[in-house]
Amino acid sequence: MNYKELIISPYYGQIAEIYIEKGSRINEGEQLFSIHTLEGNIEYISFGIYGYIHSIEVCEGEDVIPGMVLAYVQTEF
């Protein structure tokens, strides 16, 4: 059975770098995005399970807020 999971931003800031692309296989804990926060820190976003990137909803340099969808992941259970 296939499921789509959300990867969301927990921060206010700007997408500094995207390490994945559509269709990429991701592993548990792999860094997917980095966000330059309003506080000036770089925070890394990872995902707790493996799967495939179904879509990426942001681009580098885009402003993000907490709860904003960064990507959808196709998982299999």
C-alpha positions as CSV (number, residue, x, y, z in Angstrom):
1,M,0.0,0.0,0.0
2,N,1.3,3.5,-0.9
3,Y,1.0,6.6,1.2
4,K,2.0,10.2,0.8
5,E,3.6,11.9,3.8
6,L,4.3,15.6,4.2
7,I,7.6,17.2,5.0
8,I,6.9,20.5,6.6
9,S,9.0,23.5,7.8
10,P,9.3,23.9,11.5
11,Y,11.0,27.3,11.0
12,Y,10.5,30.9,9.8
13,G,13.3,31.5,7.3
14,Q,14.4,30.9,3.7
15,I,15.3,27.7,1.9
16,A,19.1,27.7,1.7
17,E,19.6,24.4,-0.2
18,I,17.6,21.5,-1.5
19,Y,19.5,18.2,-1.5
20,I,16.9,16.1,-3.3
21,E,14.9,16.0,-6.5
22,K,11.6,14.6,-7.6
23,G,11.8,10.8,-7.7
24,S,14.8,10.6,-5.4
25,R,14.9,7.7,-3.0
26,I,15.5,9.0,0.5
27,N,16.7,7.2,3.6
28,E,15.6,7.6,7.2
29,G,17.4,10.6,8.7
30,E,18.9,11.9,5.4
31,Q,19.2,15.7,5.1
32,L,16.7,16.9,2.6
33,F,16.6,20.7,3.0
34,S,18.5,23.4,4.8
35,I,16.8,26.5,6.0
36,H,18.5,29.8,6.9
37,T,16.3,30.8,9.9
38,L,15.4,34.4,10.9
39,E,17.8,34.0,13.8
40,G,20.7,33.5,11.4
41,N,21.1,29.8,11.9
42,I,21.2,27.0,9.3
43,E,18.8,24.2,10.3
44,Y,18.6,20.9,8.4
45,I,15.4,19.1,7.6
46,S,15.3,15.3,7.5
47,F,12.5,12.7,7.4
48,G,11.9,9.8,9.8
49,I,11.2,7.0,7.2
50,Y,12.4,6.0,3.8
51,G,10.5,6.6,0.6
52,Y,10.6,8.4,-2.7
53,I,10.1,12.2,-3.3
54,H,6.7,12.6,-5.0
55,S,7.0,16.4,-5.3
56,I,9.0,19.3,-4.1
57,E,6.8,22.3,-3.2
58,V,9.5,25.0,-2.6
59,C,12.6,26.3,-4.4
60,E,16.0,27.6,-3.1
61,G,15.6,31.2,-1.8
62,E,11.9,30.8,-1.1
63,D,10.6,32.2,2.2
64,V,9.1,29.5,4.5
65,I,7.0,29.6,7.7
66,P,6.2,26.8,10.2
67,G,3.7,24.3,8.9
68,M,4.5,25.1,5.2
69,V,4.7,22.0,3.0
70,L,8.2,21.5,1.6
71,A,7.7,18.2,-0.1
72,Y,5.5,15.1,-0.4
73,V,7.1,11.6,0.1
74,Q,5.7,8.4,-1.3
75,T,6.1,5.6,1.2
76,E,5.3,1.9,1.2
77,F,4.2,0.0,4.3
